Amino acid sequence: MDHYYIPFGMGPRVCLGQKVAHMEMGKVVPQLVRTFDFELDDSLKSEEGWKTFNHWLVEPHGLKCKIEVHKPGALVEKA
């Protein structure tokens, strides 16, 4: 599967910032999860869910979620 993942190009013309971008994402995503609480909108929990448009890239349509600042000491509900 990794050889199909080419947002930074491949071979001798690969993006020079690829390693830096991966490192940044490894720092940003955990910080977002630590700082904010994410919850899908109730309408997306139905059978319809959200739609995706697949052309060159996958683009979600109708994806709605509620984002709140994480309250310190609040318990996270286990699924």
N, C-alpha and C positions, 0 to 999 in steps of 0.2 A: 504494500500500500504506500510506503514512503516514496517510491519512485514516481507515483502519480501526484504527489504534493509538490507543485513547482511554482509557488507564488513569487519566489525570489530568482527564478530562472535555474538553469543547470549548466554544467560544464564550465568551459573557460570564461563564460560571460555571466557567471553567477553574481548576484548582488553583493557588493562588498560589505553592506550593512546587515547582512543576514544574521550573523552571530550576535551582533549588538541588539537587533530587534528581538530575537529569541530570548536573550538575557533580560531585556526590558519587560517583555510579557511575563516572564517568570517572576518578576518583582511586582508588576502592576496588578495582575489578576488576584494573587493572594491578598494584597492590600485592599482591593475592592471588596472581596468577600469578608475580610475582617472588619471593614468600616461600615458596610451597608447590608441591609436585609433585603433579599429579592423574593417576590412572591408573584406567581402567575395570576393574571386576572381570572376570576371565576368562570367567565364565558369560554375561556380556552380549555377548561377541564372537561368540556363536553366532547362528544365524539368527533365533531367537526374540527376542533382545535384551530391551529393557524395554517395558512396555506404557504407554499413555497413556489417560487418561480425559478425554474432551472433553465438558464441559457448558457452563458459562459461561466457565471458564478451563481451559487444558490442564494436567492434573495427572499427573506421571510416577509410575508404580508400579513398584517393584522396581529402581529405578536405584541401583546400588551402585558406589561408587568408593573407591579407597584414596588418602588424603591424607597426605603426609609433608612435614615441613619441608625446604625446599630446602637441599641441602648446598653450601656455597660451593666453587667450583672444579669441581663435578661437571659432566660433559658431558651435554648434552641430546641424546637419541637422535633423529635425523632420521627421519621416516617416509618 
